[in-house]
Amino acid sequence: MPADLSSAVEAVEGCEPSSRPRGCSFSSAVNGTQATVRYEYVFVYGTLKRGFRNHYNMERDGIEYVAECATAHQLPLYLDHTNRYRPCLANVKGMGHQVCGELYRVHRRLIPELDDFERVPTHYHRECLPVTTEEGEHLHAHVYFNNTDRAREEELRRGHFELIPDYTYYHHKKYIPRAGNTRALELGPPDAEHLVASAPDSPAPSRSPSPAPRIIRPLDEDVRHRSFALRKATVAAVAYRRPRVLSEELESARRTLANSQLEMAA
């Protein structure tokens, strides 16, 4: 990752045209032929991520996980407690955090299907946005933004909603799928054991009786890198909705992140 992830915006906007990062679209050769297939990069930050109830949409043929990544811009990600506790991302740059999520390679023919699931354009709209992978690669990806009117934007500015840098299992336990989303309704919410590693109020290290803060301000590069490591360990430790056994790696990652949060709060 770059020394300062916040420099990603300058790295994207300040480079020469010939060195600009790859756009949302790209071509890939078909094995054994001269034909090419058009793909799109898609960044997901909420219930479409691995282990969450709507991830079945990303398990189609033609969709492939690429990497952990984060938005180059600071953006407000929040839980809409007025509407099913759905995770919403507003396109208001400079507010909130550089949002953590997952990058996927999606066959172009599947983009309309993702649009339908996200209810574009009535509830969400899709835009191409600069993101940075965990390895420090700068590129552009499609992002689904919640349609945000001026009243909601003012609520965000006034702190009516808690802004979060990463949508976790702890947040996901509150999520209620919409009535027609039968696949997500059949899965049910994640078990309490799935929330151990990602809960912001997990037991803090013995050196402090206070729980870790719920929001990391500011979210620096070192803590972001440890958060990526924690997410990877969480996904690798157990498949969704199966009994969880916390590995030494997962427990170590959780404690490391908790220590980082306490150091930043000191």
TADA-V125055 format. One record per pair of residues at least 4 apart in sequence whose ideal C-beta (glycine too) atoms are under 7 Angstrom apart, sorted by the first residue. I is the first residue (numbers start at 1). J is the second residue. D is the distance in whole Angstrom. If there is no record, write none. Layout:
I_J_D / I_J_D
This chain:
1_5_6 / 1_134_6 / 1_135_7 / 1_136_5 / 1_221_6 / 1_225_6 / 2_7_6 / 2_8_7 / 2_136_5 / 3_221_7 / 4_221_6 / 5_70_6 / 5_98_6 / 5_132_6 / 5_221_5 / 5_224_6 / 6_98_7 / 7_11_6 / 8_12_6 / 8_72_4 / 8_130_7 / 8_132_4 / 8_138_6 / 9_13_6 / 9_72_5 / 9_73_6 / 9_130_7 / 10_14_5 / 11_15_6 / 11_138_5 / 12_21_6 / 12_72_6 / 12_130_4 / 12_138_5 / 15_19_5 / 15_20_6 / 21_130_7 / 21_138_4 / 21_139_4 / 21_140_6 / 22_26_6 / 22_139_5 / 22_140_7 / 23_128_7 / 23_140_5 / 24_40_5 / 24_41_5 / 24_128_4 / 24_140_5 / 24_141_6 / 24_142_5 / 25_38_6 / 25_40_6 / 26_39_6 / 27_36_4 / 27_37_7 / 27_38_6 / 28_36_6 / 28_37_5 / 28_39_6 / 29_36_6 / 30_35_5 / 30_36_7 / 30_37_6 / 37_107_7 / 38_108_4 / 39_105_5 / 39_106_6 / 39_107_6 / 39_108_7 / 40_106_5 / 40_108_6 / 40_111_6 / 40_142_6 / 41_103_6 / 41_105_6 / 41_139_6 / 41_140_7 / 41_141_4 / 41_142_7 / 42_104_5 / 42_106_5 / 42_114_7 / 42_141_6 / 42_142_5 / 43_69_6 / 43_101_5 / 43_103_6 / 43_129_7 / 43_131_5 / 43_141_4 / 43_142_7 / 43_143_5 / 44_48_4 / 44_49_6 / 44_58_7 / 44_101_6 / 44_102_5 / 44_104_7 / 45_77_6 / 45_87_7 / 45_89_6 / 45_99_5 / 45_101_4 / 45_167_6 / 46_87_3 / 46_167_5 / 47_52_5 / 47_53_6 / 47_54_4 / 47_87_6 / 47_172_7 / 47_175_6 / 48_52_7 / 48_54_5 / 48_55_6 / 48_57_6 / 48_58_6 / 49_55_6 / 49_101_7 / 49_102_5 / 50_55_6 / 50_102_7 / 50_235_5 / 51_55_7 / 51_235_6 / 51_240_4 / 52_172_5 / 53_175_7 / 53_177_6 / 53_184_4 / 53_187_5 / 54_184_5 / 55_59_7 / 56_183_5 / 57_114_7 / 57_117_5 / 58_63_5 / 58_104_6 / 60_110_6 / 62_106_7 / 62_107_3 / 62_109_7 / 62_110_5 / 63_104_6 / 63_106_5 / 63_110_6 / 64_104_7 / 64_105_5 / 65_102_6 / 65_104_6 / 66_103_4 / 66_104_6 / 66_105_5 / 67_103_5 / 67_133_4 / 67_134_6 / 67_135_7 / 68_102_6 / 68_133_7 / 68_134_4 / 68_228_5 / 68_231_6 / 68_232_7 / 69_101_6 / 69_103_5 / 69_131_5 / 69_132_6 / 69_133_5 / 69_134_7 / 70_98_5 / 70_99_6 / 70_100_5 / 70_101_7 / 70_131_7 / 70_132_6 / 70_224_7 / 71_75_6 / 71_98_5 / 71_99_5 / 71_129_6 / 71_131_6 / 72_130_4 / 72_131_6 / 72_132_6 / 73_93_5 / 74_93_7 / 74_94_6 / 74_95_6 / 74_96_5 / 74_97_6 / 74_98_6 / 75_89_6 / 75_90_7 / 75_92_7 / 75_93_7 / 75_96_5 / 75_99_5 / 76_90_5 / 76_92_6 / 76_95_5 / 76_96_4 / 76_156_5 / 76_163_5 / 77_87_7 / 77_89_5 / 77_96_6 / 77_97_7 / 77_99_5 / 77_163_6 / 77_164_5 / 77_167_7 / 78_88_6 / 78_156_7 / 78_161_4 / 78_162_6 / 78_163_6 / 78_164_7 / 79_85_5 / 79_87_6 / 79_171_6 / 79_174_7 / 80_85_7 / 80_86_5 / 80_88_5 / 81_85_6 / 84_175_7 / 84_176_4 / 84_178_7 / 85_174_4 / 85_175_5 / 85_176_6 / 86_175_6 / 87_167_5 / 87_171_7 / 88_146_4 / 89_99_7 / 89_143_7 / 89_145_6 / 89_146_6 / 90_145_7 / 90_146_6 / 90_148_4 / 90_153_7 / 90_156_6 / 91_127_7 / 91_145_4 / 91_148_7 / 92_148_7 / 92_153_6 / 92_156_7 / 95_156_6 / 96_163_4 / 97_163_7 / 97_165_4 / 97_219_5 / 98_219_7 / 99_165_6 / 100_165_6 / 100_166_4 / 100_227_6 / 103_131_7 / 103_133_6 / 103_141_6 / 106_110_5 / 106_111_6 / 110_114_6 / 111_115_6 / 112_116_6 / 113_117_7 / 114_118_6 / 115_120_4 / 115_126_6 / 118_124_4 / 118_144_5 / 119_123_4 / 119_124_6 / 120_124_5 / 120_125_6 / 120_126_6 / 121_125_5 / 123_147_6 / 124_144_5 / 124_145_6 / 124_146_6 / 124_147_6 / 125_145_6 / 125_147_6 / 126_142_5 / 126_144_6 / 127_143_6 / 127_145_6 / 128_140_5 / 128_142_6 / 129_140_7 / 129_141_6 / 129_143_5 / 130_138_6 / 130_140_6 / 131_139_6 / 131_141_5 / 132_136_7 / 132_138_6 / 133_137_4 / 134_228_5 / 148_152_5 / 148_153_5 / 150_154_6 / 151_155_7 / 152_156_7 / 153_157_7 / 154_158_6 / 155_160_4 / 155_161_6 / 156_160_7 / 156_161_6 / 162_215_7 / 164_171_7 / 164_215_7 / 165_216_6 / 165_219_5 / 166_227_6 / 167_171_5 / 167_172_7 / 168_172_7 / 168_198_4 / 169_173_7 / 169_190_5 / 169_194_5 / 169_195_5 / 169_198_4 / 170_195_5 / 170_198_5 / 170_199_4 / 170_200_6 / 172_190_6 / 173_189_5 / 173_190_6 / 173_195_6 / 177_181_4 / 177_184_4 / 177_185_5 / 181_185_6 / 182_186_6 / 183_187_7 / 187_241_7 / 190_194_4 / 190_195_7 / 193_244_4 / 194_244_6 / 195_199_5 / 196_202_7 / 196_246_7 / 197_230_6 / 197_234_5 / 197_246_7 / 197_250_6 / 197_254_5 / 198_234_6 / 200_212_6 / 200_214_5 / 201_211_5 / 201_212_7 / 201_214_7 / 202_212_7 / 202_254_7 / 202_258_7 / 204_208_5 / 204_210_6 / 204_211_5 / 204_212_5 / 204_258_6 / 204_262_6 / 205_255_6 / 205_258_6 / 205_259_6 / 208_262_6 / 212_258_5 / 212_261_4 / 212_262_6 / 213_261_6 / 213_265_5 / 216_223_6 / 216_261_6 / 216_264_6 / 219_223_6 / 219_224_6 / 220_224_7 / 221_225_6 / 222_226_7 / 222_260_7 / 223_227_6 / 223_260_5 / 223_264_7 / 224_228_7 / 225_229_7 / 226_230_6 / 226_256_5 / 226_257_5 / 226_260_6 / 227_231_6 / 227_257_6 / 228_232_6 / 229_233_6 / 229_253_5 / 230_234_6 / 230_253_4 / 230_254_6 / 230_257_5 / 231_235_7 / 232_236_6 / 233_237_6 / 233_249_5 / 233_250_4 / 233_253_5 / 234_250_6 / 237_244_7 / 237_246_7 / 237_247_5 / 237_250_5 / 238_242_6 / 238_244_4 / 246_250_5 / 246_251_5 / 247_251_7 / 248_252_6 / 249_253_6 / 250_254_6 / 251_255_6 / 252_256_6 / 253_257_6 / 254_258_6 / 255_259_6 / 256_260_7 / 257_261_7 / 258_262_7 / 259_263_6 / 260_264_6 / 261_265_6 / 262_266_6
